[in-house]
Amino acid sequence: MASALSDRLSRIVKEMRGQARITESNVSDMLREVRMALLEADVALPVVRDFIARVKDKALGADVVGSLTPGQALVGIVNRELAATMGAGVADLNLAAQPPAVILMAGLQGAGKTTTTAKLARHLIEKRKKKVLTVSGDVYRPAAIEQLKTVTAQAGAEWFPSTPEQKPADIARAALDHARRHHFDVLLVDTAGRLAIDEALMREIRELHAVLNPVETLFVVDAMQGQDAINTAKAFKEALPLTGIVLTKLDGDARGGAALSVRSITGAPIKFAGVSEKIDGLEVFDAERHAQRVLGMGDIVALVEQVTAGVDMASAQKLAAKVKSGEGFDLNDFLDQLRQMKQMGGLSNLLDKLPAQMAAKAGEADLSRAEKDIRRKEGIICSMTLAERRKPEIIKATRKRRIAAGAGVHVQEVNRLLKEFEQMQGMMKKMKGGGLMKMMKRMGGMKGMPKLPGMG
């Protein structure tokens, strides 16, 4: 949905240049493009009709504010209505209950309930500082119980054992009792899924809801489901008092219609979005920011958050001290910088959050090749001894051959990395003390510029 809608709106904005007002004619042209993009994204027809009617009502006759063109003004209206359709703002989890606060995870098989349960556990531990217990009520798939055990360990939460021979309601009672006795803040209950809606599934989950009386009942839905998501949402809404939605696989090749359809059909707010397969790949859903991403405006706030979360501040301060002194920058520091880039989620993950035009320019580079290059450099440095990393000048021909063999690369690759390191080391020395300012003056960058405090 993101690229299709962004492309269509960009085209309309260009076509409407020079027009002074928003008119019925240019609104109709734009809304035709918006309608087509939403239908192609598998948004439910009733949702599309309601959305288009709201945009038209707000747009007709509206004066263009300041320097905005009619096209830009209409994009602004579409942006606001997209955010409103997905539930403006952020809807947080309600954990205001006598511990343990029970969260029931519902949805079809394959939607990603089990991994989402672990991701949510990680989120609650990291962001909310909660003590979390998970349990699986999926007695039909023994593998699901083992899977939850594995991903719960990765999340740093505790897992309550269950077996296929038990009844889901009995498992729920036992887990709840254990959570109370051991003072857990939150109990996350992963439920059974089916490949399609059936009465047995709905009866079972209604019984679990009655036993647990959860503070949150989250409907987990695959963002790639399209029209099927609507029927699933209706069935779960009729069976359960849903309090929130988790959209999974939002990072995949999704047409994205589920985000708009499911919110409208259930009336429940979208609380989280799965944005990667990693255990920390769960974001609190912000409708306004997601609307901006859909329209190709990017999500700079999420980009800053991702970069900040991936940076090791202690390592960054250590590097800053070395730059200031102009001494000691070695291959271990170079390795740290490569690993920091990996911790930020990879280049393609960062690219997804850039505005469409910037992403398109950046995308012209071969990102997969760039990421492979980072891994290759990491492998080369890891094949060196500690002495070689501290004093790269001792790496001569024999050592280079050994390092290349250990990393599985050609000697030329080792030479290229050492040359790159030397260039960076040289740059660090130039930055020593006031060296950066001197370098800028030599380049002519300081001519005519007023002196700032502390610049000498």
C-alpha positions in Angstrom: 0.0 0.0 0.0 2.8 2.4 0.9 4.6 2.6 -2.4 1.3 2.5 -4.5 -0.4 5.3 -2.6 2.8 7.4 -2.4 3.4 7.1 -6.1 -0.2 8.0 -7.0 -0.2 11.0 -4.6 3.1 12.2 -5.9 1.8 12.1 -9.4 -1.3 14.1 -8.5 0.7 16.7 -6.6 2.8 17.3 -9.7 -0.3 17.5 -12.0 -2.0 20.0 -9.7 0.9 22.5 -9.6 -0.3 26.1 -10.5 -3.9 25.5 -9.3 -4.9 28.1 -6.6 -7.8 26.3 -5.0 -9.0 22.9 -4.1 -12.0 22.2 -6.4 -14.5 19.4 -6.9 -12.7 18.5 -10.1 -9.2 18.2 -8.7 -10.5 16.5 -5.5 -12.3 13.9 -7.7 -9.1 13.3 -9.6 -7.0 12.7 -6.5 -9.6 10.6 -4.7 -9.9 8.3 -7.7 -6.1 7.6 -7.3 -6.5 7.2 -3.6 -9.4 4.8 -4.0 -7.5 2.7 -6.5 -4.5 2.5 -4.3 -6.6 1.4 -1.2 -8.5 -1.2 -3.2 -5.2 -2.6 -4.6 -3.9 -2.8 -1.0 -6.9 -5.1 -0.2 -8.6 -2.5 2.1 -12.3 -3.6 2.6 -14.7 -1.8 0.3 -16.9 -0.3 3.1 -13.8 1.1 4.7 -12.6 2.6 1.4 -16.0 4.2 0.8 -16.1 5.7 4.3 -12.5 7.0 4.0 -13.1 8.6 0.6 -16.3 10.3 1.8 -14.5 11.8 4.9 -11.6 13.1 2.8 -14.0 14.6 0.2 -16.1 16.3 2.9 -13.0 17.9 4.5 -11.3 18.8 1.2 -14.0 20.5 -0.8 -13.8 24.2 -0.9 -10.8 24.3 1.5 -8.5 27.3 1.0 -4.9 26.5 0.4 -2.9 27.6 3.5 0.2 29.7 3.1 2.5 28.4 0.4 0.8 25.0 0.1 -0.4 23.9 -3.4 -3.8 22.2 -3.6 -2.0 18.9 -4.2 0.0 19.3 -1.0 -3.0 20.4 1.0 -4.9 17.3 -0.2 -2.0 15.0 0.8 -2.2 16.6 4.3 -5.9 15.8 4.5 -5.3 12.2 3.3 -2.5 11.9 5.9 -4.8 13.1 8.8 -7.7 10.8 7.8 -5.4 7.8 7.3 -4.1 8.4 10.9 -7.7 8.8 12.2 -8.8 5.5 10.4 -6.0 3.6 12.1 -6.8 5.2 15.4 -5.0 8.5 15.9 -2.2 8.6 18.4 -0.8 5.7 20.5 -2.9 3.2 22.4 -1.0 1.7 25.4 -1.5 -1.6 27.2 -3.7 -1.4 30.3 -1.8 -3.1 33.1 -3.7 -1.3 35.9 -4.9 -4.5 37.6 -4.1 -6.6 40.6 -1.0 -8.6 39.5 -0.7 -10.7 37.5 -2.2 -8.6 34.7 -3.4 -11.3 32.2 -3.0 -10.7 28.4 -4.7 -13.2 26.1 -3.3 -13.6 22.6 -5.9 -14.6 19.9 -5.7 -15.1 16.2 -5.4 -17.7 13.4 -2.6 -20.2 13.0 0.3 -18.6 11.0 -0.4 -15.1 12.1 2.6 -15.1 14.4 1.0 -15.4 17.8 3.7 -17.4 19.5 6.6 -15.2 18.4 4.5 -12.1 19.1 3.9 -13.4 22.6 7.7 -13.6 23.2 8.3 -10.2 21.6 5.6 -8.6 23.8 7.3 -10.3 26.8 10.6 -8.7 25.8 8.9 -5.3 25.4 7.3 -5.5 28.8 10.6 -6.5 30.4 12.7 -3.9 28.7 10.3 -0.9 28.5 7.9 -1.5 31.4 10.3 -3.3 33.8 7.8 -6.1 34.4 8.3 -9.7 35.6 6.7 -11.8 32.9 5.4 -15.4 32.7 4.3 -17.0 29.4 2.2 -20.1 28.9 0.9 -22.0 25.8 -2.7 -23.2 25.6 -2.1 -24.7 22.2 -2.5 -28.4 23.0 -3.1 -29.4 19.4 0.5 -28.6 18.2 3.2 -29.9 20.6 5.7 -27.9 18.6 3.9 -24.7 19.5 4.6 -25.4 23.2 8.3 -26.0 22.6 8.5 -23.0 20.3 7.1 -20.7 23.0 9.6 -22.2 25.5 12.5 -21.4 23.1 11.4 -17.8 22.2 10.4 -17.0 25.8 14.0 -17.8 26.9 15.3 -15.5 24.1 13.0 -12.8 25.5 14.4 -13.2 29.0 10.9 -14.1 30.5 9.9 -17.2 32.3 7.8 -20.1 30.8 5.2 -22.2 32.4 5.1 -25.8 31.2 2.0 -27.4 29.6 1.4 -30.6 27.7 -0.9 -31.8 24.9 -2.7 -34.1 27.3 -4.1 -31.1 29.3 -7.2 -29.1 28.7 -6.5 -25.4 27.8 -8.8 -24.2 30.7 -6.8 -26.3 33.2 -3.5 -25.0 31.9 -4.8 -21.4 32.2 -5.9 -22.0 35.9 -2.6 -23.6 36.8 -0.5 -20.8 35.1 -2.6 -18.1 36.8 -2.1 -19.7 40.2 1.6 -20.1 39.6 1.9 -16.4 38.5 0.1 -15.3 41.7 2.2 -17.4 44.1 5.5 -16.3 42.5 4.5 -12.6 42.2 4.6 -12.1 38.4 3.5 -8.8 37.1 2.1 -10.1 33.8 0.9 -13.5 32.5 0.9 -13.8 28.7 -1.3 -16.6 27.4 -0.7 -17.9 23.9 -3.8 -19.7 22.5 -4.4 -22.3 19.9 -5.0 -21.2 16.3 -6.7 -22.8 13.3 -6.2 -22.5 9.6 -9.7 -21.1 9.4 -12.5 -20.0 11.8 -14.5 -22.8 13.4 -16.9 -23.0 16.3 -14.6 -25.3 18.4 -11.9 -22.7 18.3 -14.3 -19.9 19.3 -15.9 -21.9 22.1 -12.5 -22.8 23.5 -11.2 -19.2 23.5 -14.4 -17.9 25.1 -13.9 -20.4 27.9 -10.3 -19.3 28.4 -11.4 -15.7 28.5 -14.0 -16.5 31.2 -11.4 -18.4 33.3 -8.7 -15.8 33.0 -10.7 -12.5 32.9 -7.8 -10.8 31.0 -7.1 -7.1 31.2 -6.1 -7.2 27.6 -7.3 -9.4 24.8 -5.1 -8.9 21.8 -6.0 -10.0 18.3 -2.9 -10.9 16.3 -3.3 -10.5 12.6 -1.0 -11.0 9.6 -0.6 -7.7 7.8 -0.3 -9.6 4.5 -3.7 -11.3 4.8 -5.7 -8.7 2.9 -9.4 -9.4 2.6 -9.2 -12.6 4.7 -8.2 -10.4 7.7 -11.7 -8.8 7.6 -13.6 -12.1 8.0 -11.2 -13.2 10.8 -11.6 -9.9 12.6 -15.4 -10.1 12.5 -15.4 -13.6 13.9 -13.0 -12.8 16.8 -14.9 -9.6 17.5 -18.2 -11.5 17.9 -16.5 -14.1 20.1 -14.4 -11.9 22.4 -14.3 -8.3 23.8 -11.1 -7.4 21.9 -9.1 -4.6 23.5 -6.3 -4.3 20.9 -4.7 -5.4 17.7 -1.2 -6.5 16.9 -0.2 -6.4 13.2 2.5 -8.8 12.3 4.8 -9.0 9.3 4.5 -5.3 8.6 8.1 -5.4 7.3 7.2 -7.9 4.6 5.9 -7.4 1.1 2.5 -6.5 2.5 -0.1 -4.5 0.6 -1.0 -3.1 4.0 -4.8 -3.1 3.8 -5.2 -5.0 7.1 -4.1 -2.0 9.1 -7.0 0.1 7.8 -9.6 -2.7 7.6 -9.1 -4.5 10.9 -9.2 -1.3 13.0 -12.5 -0.2 11.3 -14.1 -3.7 11.6 -13.2 -4.4 15.2 -13.2 -0.9 16.6 -10.2 -2.0 18.7 -7.0 0.1 18.6 -3.8 -1.2 16.9 -1.4 -1.4 19.8 1.7 -3.0 18.3 3.3 -3.8 15.0 5.8 -6.5 14.2 8.5 -4.9 12.1 11.2 -7.7 12.0 11.7 -11.3 12.9 14.1 -10.4 15.7 12.9 -10.8 19.3 13.0 -7.0 19.7 11.2 -6.5 16.4 7.9 -5.2 18.0 7.0 -1.5 17.9 4.3 0.4 19.8 2.0 1.4 16.9 1.7 5.1 16.3 -1.1 5.8 13.7 0.2 9.2 12.7 3.8 8.0 12.1 2.5 4.9 10.2 0.3 7.2 8.0 3.4 9.2 7.2 5.3 6.0 6.2 2.3 4.9 4.0 2.4 8.3 2.2 6.1 8.1 1.6 7.0 10.7 4.2 9.1 8.2 6.2 9.3 7.8 9.9 12.3 9.9 11.1 11.2 9.5 14.8 11.4 5.7 14.5 14.7 6.0 12.7 16.2 8.1 15.5 14.8 5.7 18.1 16.3 2.7 16.3 19.7 4.3 15.9 19.8 5.4 19.5 18.8 2.0 20.8 21.5 0.4 18.7 24.3 2.6 19.9 26.5 1.5 22.7 27.0 4.8 24.5 30.0 3.6 26.5 31.7 2.5 23.3 30.8 5.8 21.6 32.3 7.9 24.5 35.5 5.8 24.4 35.9 6.4 20.7 35.2 10.2 21.2 38.0 10.3 23.8 40.4 8.6 21.4 39.5 11.1 18.6 40.1 14.0 21.0 43.5 12.7 22.0 44.4 11.6 18.4 45.9 8.4 19.8 45.0 4.7 20.1 42.4 4.2 17.3 43.0 0.6 16.3 41.3 -2.2 14.5 39.3 -3.2 17.7 37.7 0.3 17.5 37.1 -0.2 13.8 35.4 -3.6 14.6 33.2 -1.9 17.2 32.0 0.6 14.6 31.1 -2.3 12.2 29.1 -4.1 15.0 27.3 -0.9 15.9 26.0 -0.7 12.4 24.7 -4.3 12.6 23.0 -3.6 15.9 21.0 -0.8 14.4 19.0 -3.4 12.4 20.9 -3.4 9.1 20.9 -0.8 6.3 17.7 -2.0 4.6 15.8 -1.7 8.0 17.0 1.9 8.4 16.2 2.6 4.8 12.5 1.6 5.3 12.1 4.5 7.7 13.5 7.2 5.3 11.1 9.4 3.3 10.4 7.8 -0.1 12.6 10.1 -2.2 15.6 9.7 0.0 15.0 6.0 0.2 14.8 5.7 -3.6 18.2 7.5 -3.9 19.8 5.4 -1.2 18.2 2.3 -2.7 20.1 2.8 -5.9 23.1 1.5 -4.0 23.3 -2.3 -3.6 22.3 -2.6 0.0 22.7 -6.4 0.2 26.2 -6.0 -1.1 27.0 -3.3 1.4 25.7 -5.5 4.3 27.8 -8.4 3.0 30.8 -6.1 2.9 30.3 -5.2 6.6 30.1 -8.9 7.5 33.3 -9.7 5.4 35.3 -6.9 7.1 34.1 -8.2 10.5 35.3 -11.7 9.5 38.7 -10.4 8.5 39.3 -8.5 11.7 38.1 -11.5 13.8 40.8 -13.6 12.0 43.5 -11.4 13.4 45.4 -11.9 16.7 44.9 -9.3 19.4 48.4 -8.0 18.8 47.6 -7.5 15.1 44.5 -5.6 15.9 46.3 -3.3 18.3 49.3 -2.8 15.9 48.2 -3.3 12.3 51.6 -2.1 11.0 53.0 -5.6 11.9 50.7 -7.3 9.4 53.0 -8.2 6.5 52.7 -10.7 3.6 52.8 -13.9 5.6 50.3 -12.6 8.2 48.0 -11.3 5.5 47.9 -14.8 3.8 47.0 -16.4 7.2 44.3 -13.8 7.9 42.8 -14.2 4.4 42.7 -18.0 4.8 41.0 -17.7 8.2 38.3 -15.3 6.9 37.8 -17.2 3.6 38.7 -14.2 1.4 41.5 -13.2 -1.0 44.6 -11.3 0.3 43.4 -8.3 -1.8 40.4 -8.0 0.6 42.7 -7.8 3.6 44.8 -5.1 1.8 41.6 -3.1 1.0 40.5 -3.3 4.7 43.9 -2.2 6.0 44.0 0.7 3.5 40.5 1.8 4.6 41.5 1.6 8.3 44.6 3.7 7.6 42.5 6.4 5.9 40.2 6.5 8.9 43.1 6.5 11.3 44.6 9.5 9.4 41.3 11.3 9.6 41.1 10.7 13.4 44.6 12.3 13.8 43.5 15.4 11.8 40.6 15.8 14.2 42.8 15.9 17.2 42.3 19.0 19.3 41.5 21.8 16.9 42.6 19.8 13.9 39.1 19.6 12.5 38.7 23.4 12.5 42.1 23.8 10.8 41.1 21.2 8.2 37.9 23.0 7.5 39.7 26.4 7.2 42.1 24.9 4.7 39.2 23.6 2.7 37.7 27.1 2.7 34.7 26.1 4.6 35.2 28.8 7.3 35.5 31.9 5.0 33.1 34.6 6.0 31.7 32.6 8.9 31.3 34.4 12.3 33.3 32.9 15.1 31.2 30.8 17.5 31.9 30.5 21.3 34.6 28.0 22.0 35.9 28.0 18.4 38.9 30.2 19.2 
